[in-house]
Amino acid sequence: MDTNQYMGMFLEESREHLQTLNSCLLELENDPENLSVLDEIFRSAHTIKGMSATMGFTTIAELTHEMENVLDLLRKNQLKATHEIVDTVFKCVDTLEQLVENVASGNNAAIDIKSLIDKLTKLAKGEPVVSTEEIKSGERSKLLLNETEALIIKTAKGTGMQAFDIVVSLREGCLLKSARAYMVISALEELGEIIKAIPSTEDLEKEKFDHSFNVLLLTGADLDKIQQTVLSISEVEKVEVLLCEHIQNSNVAEVSSPAVIPETVITDIQSTKLEKPSQANQANTVEKKMKGGQSVRVDIDKLDSLLNLVGELVINKTRLEQIGITHRLADLVETIEQMDRVTTDLQAVVMKVRMVPVGQVFNRFPRMVRDLSRDLNKEVNLIIQGEETELDRTVIDEIGDPLVHLLRNAIDHGIEKPHERQAHGKNPIGEIRLIARHEGNNVIIIVEDDGKGINPDVIKQKAVDKGLISQTEADKMDSNDAVRLVFLPGFSTADVVTDVSGRGVGMDAVKNKIESLGGMVDVETKLNEGSKFKIRLPLTLAIIQALLVKICEEIYAIPLGSIDSTINVTPEDIKTIQNQEVILLRGQIIPIIRLAKVLGVPQTAETLQDELFVVIVHMGEHRAGIIVDNLIGQQEIVIKSLGKLLAGIKVIAGATILGNGQVALILDVGALMQYN
């Protein structure tokens, strides 16, 4: 059977069921007796197993089969949903996600699932899984070796080398476990040959361990040298160096009592980013509700094509209206009016089908918050509201990464440690709210925490220290302006760079991404009460309302969402301050942008006017006035891409086709305001 035709369906449904597994496991962790959640987890695992077996993906099928065994015992109340079991199933879900994405990308690299299957098998039998905590406490007395490893040690002993079982324990809450493990491995390799690592080096790289790991080292160095080498690495709390005295049989080497090493001094190193690669390019699907509770899965490319066709229909309808008015064709105008109603309804239906609940993005964050808060030794409760709020899928695809930045910053910088919160009379469990709601033709997304807030004085001082602003500028700033400095490129309040934050790119990246979507982001904060980041996004990026303006003989479109008002001024109203043309509007100084000059449009004597038209636009808190030759009027336009050849042109965001067939360029307000 040719399964390629079902590949898209397999990937889409697998991702949906994996998301369900993540969400339901979080519920199970909070309520271990919830049988309905267990049933949902079992059904999702069973479905993935069946699909993967049909498609011939045996590794996925094998792992989900072993998961089923444990889940079935939980459903029958023969096992209890302990933290150990939930953590193991979470690791299985992570591995399944990687396996599915390997299938999607055509990556044939093998992923070892043996250790996970061994754990699941032991859990199903009610046996305790040997954890790194047992290793850390020194309870392990024997190191299991295979025949090859035992033979290597025997042979090496004849050359004067010795085998040491080294147990390395990292500090509780260490954020750079994989980096620390790599440094330990690299340092020990300088002393000799590493025969074995427990967990495996692959698991160490992926941080699939708690805070301890074993390394079997073959070396001519003595115990003190090994200890000093490992202790020179930061975040190492304790080292146990165990000498393998003799081989008892072909697969067991006994070890002596451990030598316990005290705490070491913590230092800091640069780290690499922990985040997994973005899945923004994954295939998207939209479900369209139909009567009888049925749904039809529609490929997003087909919806894009349908929207393009509707856009062409709108454009040609506008052209026909223009022809009817120009030639005074009453019958045509009457027909066009009926056509207008039909195309408007059709356009509304197509746009509604393209709308996707923001819950598709929000649903991946509870797991991220859980894992990150545990890594930081913080207790955080994530509350999601308004996940049914809908956005165009083009916007949905892009907002995931900015929200990840905001949530990670809220957990790392905002929420305090439990004992700090209690000292301020707060609940030791921090709270983060992720809220979405409609406001007119926009969607508002809020990330709010009840943490320590942002200190404007600290922000100003950091900005001055980094050379981002002068001390004079800082002294003139009020608290609101000072807090907004967090959006400056390269700004960070972190003294230590970690894998969570402190690189000075997060908030700048958030601002740039949101503004590229035609939105804006702002921040409110109160010391010891928390912070609120508010994002405003357009409902869609495909069809928008715009103001058409004229420069010489060319027509341009300015998105209506960026416009405050339009005014008339005289040349005498324009003043110059520090080589910048400005006007005074209701007591506020507004910088002026001459659109003709920015676009390089030559102006003749006829185009010079005594009265000038100014379009007041905004981007966030900043405002500017754009001088144009004439205002044509408001019109609904279909945004067309300029294509790869013309991509990247400054101040131009796209193009549209007008009713007379003329092409009008759409102005990028954000880029224009950089010229003032």
C-alpha positions, 0 to 999 in steps of 0.5 A: 500500500502506498502510504505517501498520500496519507502522510499529511494526515498522519503528521497533522493528527499526530501533532494534535494528539501529542498536544493533547497528551501534553495538556492532559498529562499536566491535568493528571499531574495536578489531579492523579485520580482523574480517570477521564483525563487518563482515558483521554491520554490512553486514547491519544496514545492508542491512536498514535500507535495505530496510525504509526503502525499503519504507516510503517513507523515501527519505532513510534508504534513500539514506544506508544505500545509500551506507554499503553501498558503503563497507562492501562494499569493507571486506568485500572487503578493498579498503578498510581500516577506518581511524579516518576510515572508522569515524568517518564511519560512526559519524556516519552511524549518529547521523544515521540514529538522528535520522531514525528518531526524527523518523519516530517523533515525526512530525517532518518537519524535513529533515536534510541528509545531503549532506555525509555522502554526499559523504564516503562517496562519496570513501571508496568511491573511495579518496579522502581526505576533506578534514578540519578538520585540513588547514584547521588546518595551513594546507594549504588554499589555496583556498576554494570558493564558489558563484556566488551567494557569489562575486557577493556578494563582488564586489558588496561590494568595490565598497562598500569591504568585504572578504572574509576566510576565518577559520580558528578552531582550538579547544584539543585536548580542548575540551568545549564545541565547539558553544558556542565555535563559537556564540560565535565566530559571534555575535561575528563577526556583530557585525563584518559578514555571514557568507557561509559556514561550513564545516562548516555552522552546523547541523553546528557546532551538533551538534558535527559537526567536530573542532577547527577550522572556517572562516567566510567574513566580509564586513566593513569591519573590519581584520584586527587587529580580527577577530583580537582579536574571535575571540581574546577567546573562551575555548578558541580556540587559534589563528586564521588570518585569510585575505584573499580577494584576488580571484575567479579564476572564478565559483566559486573565491576565492584566499586569501593566506598565513595569519597565525598567532595564538598561544595565548590565555588559557583562561577558563571560561563556563557551558555548556548540557547536551550529553546527548541527550534521553532515549529512555525513552518509546520503544516497548518490545518483549519477545521470548518464546522458543518451540520451534524457535528461533522468537520472537513479538514482543509489544506491551508494552501487551498484556503490561500488560493480561495482567498486570492480568488476572492481578492481578484473578485473584489478587485474586478467588482470595484473596476466594474463599479468604476466603469458603470459610474464613468459610462452612466450604465444604470443596468450595470450599476444595479447588477453590480450592487447585487454582486457587491452583496454576494462578494461581501458575503463570500469574502466574510465566509472565506475570512471566517474559515481562515480564522484560527483560535489562538488556543492553538498557540496557547496550548503549548505554553502550560508544558513550557511553563511547568518545565521552566519553573521547575528548572528555576525552582519556582512555583508558577500557575499559568492561567489562560483566558480567551483561547477561543479568540480567533485570528487569521492564520497568517498572524497565528503563525507568527505570534508564537515566538514573541509570546515565548519570550514574554512568558520566559521573561515573566518566569525568570525576571518577574516571578520571585522565588517562593521564600521571597514572595512569602517575605513580601506577604504574597502567595508562594505560588506565582501567577501568570495570566495569558489573556486574549480578547477582541477589541474592534478590528484588533485582537489584544493579547496580554501577558501579565504576572504578579511578580516583582515588577520593573524598577524604572530607576534600574532600567535607566541606570542599565541603559546609561551603563550600556551607552544606549542613552545619555545620563541627561536623557535618563534624567528627563524620562518619566517612569513610563518612558524608562520602563519602555527602554526594555524594548531597545536593541541590546538591552538587558537587566541580567548580570548573568547570561543564562539559557533563559534570558540575559542576552539582550535580544528578547524584548527587542525581538518581540517588538520587531516581530509584533510591529512587522505584523502591523501591531504594537506592544506596550508595558505597564508595571508596578513595583512588587505587584507585577508587570503587564505586556499588552500586544495589539494585533490586526485580525487579518493581514490579507484584506485591510482598510486603507486611506488612498493618498496621492503624490504627484501622479502616483497613488499610495495606500496607508493602512487605516489602523496606523492613522490617527487623523488627517489635517491641513496645514500651511507651509508657515505652520512647519517649523524646524527644530534641530534640523527636523521639520515639525508641526504643533498639534494640540500642544504636541510636537509632531515630526514631519515626513515629506513622502515625496522626498522619501520616495524620491518623487520629483515635484513640479511647480504645479504640485507645490501647494499653499495648503498641505495635507498631513496624515497623522500616523502612529506606531506604538507611542510615537506619532508623525505627520506624513505630507501628501499632495492629496487625499483620495479616500478610504477603501478596502484593499487586498494586500498583494506580495511584491514577490522575491524580486522586490522583497525587502524594499524599505517603506513599501509593505506590499501592493494592491490593485485599484478599481481602475486596474492601477497598482498602488503601493502600500506604505510601511508606516513603521519604516517611514517613521524611521526617517524622522 
